[in-house]
Amino acid sequence: MLRNAAALGLVAAALATAGFAQEERVHGVPRLDHVFVIMMENHGYQQVIDNPNEPYLNSLITNNKVNLATNYFAVGHPSLTNYLEIVGGSNFGIRSDNSPNWGSTSCSPNIATGIVNADDGGGNAPVPVDTGNVCPITGSGTDAETPAVDIWNQVGGPFVALADLDGVKSVPAAPTVGMTIGDQLDAIGLHWKSYQESLPVGSVSGVNYSNGTVTNLTDFTNLAPLTSASVLQNYAVKHNPFAYFKNVQDGDDSDNSLANVVGFDGPRGLYADLAEGHVPALSFIVPNQCDDQHGRSNADAFCAFDYGQNNSGYTYGTQVGLNPGLIQQGDTTIERLVKAIHASPVWNSESSAIVIVWDENDYSGSTTVISGLFPPQNQNRVVLTVQTNYGHSQDAQSDTYYTSFSLLKSLEGAFGLPCLNHACDPGVQVMSDLFGEEHRH
């Protein structure tokens, strides 16, 4: 207890130094032994709910097996930004999917420089930008603003305006400390793992993508005529946010390092850990890009990109034109994961919760610069469900306004941690109605 109290004090001191108001811990959700967060990709709320090719997830909702957030918003775009916000409460100055600048000791983190790592697709950035690899995140500084409407960085195709959150609310740049919930857990002697499907065998340091066998580091000399362009990028580092942090890359603390990044298979992988009942406090579970509904251009038809358009033009934000195979493959993956968790000894013996969440919508945008509300199908609203194994009703459909920061704050509350970065912002709600009230204990 003394070690835990001292560790929490160090975390709080680091946050206070960066300019954060601190709570002793987050209140509103019960203390949990395990939380399993399953990350899905690039589909808005309307595209998932009642989709006939998503039968398993929808059956969990209609049969009151899970609680559903009907008003949950991803913060920004693209994927990496959202993953960082879920585990760290900040974009850390990164509004791109760029790979890490692995192990660099000469670059300066974006929160220190104030330069935004961005795609800058419009070429008209209103702030200084960097479009190269991401400097390892560390220290403290200021993150990047998330505007209500993006008109320069993540727009493309016919779109000139893209909604972040609901297209009305924005997130101003703010003081930020380069930490994640992984650091917080490690500080009090709890553990985390980032379970990433299709990792290669061996070290993941420097690996930006992999099909499970070859990676961006592979020597293709003896593989001609195959080239790196032939590789199906199933694993993508942009979906592994912990790998972007300097202390995790450096690995000085083996309990808070790339050793925590493991695959689904193998002796230390997800399925083995579940079968043995040897799982960490936080299991961050990321299917590969064919199984998480992201899709790839060089895959089979069931993994083909899901552009949401038909011969009549762009139909983003609706179910029209979606790839039914990709939707079904993701739904089957969810079923496989949930049933494996239910079969684990920990599900029947320790307080646990399963969160299923999509990282962002499908880039539904507008063809004109608009003022006022985006239509619902163009907002960055996504599905989030919570299932618990303790005495809490599983039939809630909450219309409370929640964001990725709410999810982080709720996870922190489940483990007795203080809030981190934007999870501390005024108005960020804890998901008490989805996880159950704290007074359960």
Protein Blocks (a to p, Z undefined) as FASTA:
>chain_A
ZZmmmmmmmmmmmmmmnopacdfbdchiacdfbdcddddehiafklmgopaklmmlmmmm
mnopaccdfbbccfbdcfklmmmmmmnopakhpacfbdcdehiakbccfklnopacdfkl
nopafbdcdfbdcdddehjdddddddfbdcklmgghjbfbdcehjhmaccdddddddddf
klmmmmnopacddddehiaehjfehiabdehlacckbcfklmccbdfklpccfbafklmm
klmpfklmnomamklcfklpccfedjklmklmmmnopacfbdcddddfklnonopakbcf
klgccehpafkbccehiaghpafklmmmmmmmmmmmmmmmmmpmklmmpccddddddfbd
ehiacfbdcedjddfklpccdcdddddfbdcdfkbccfbdcdfklmmmmmmmmnopaceh
jllpghiacffklnopfklZZ
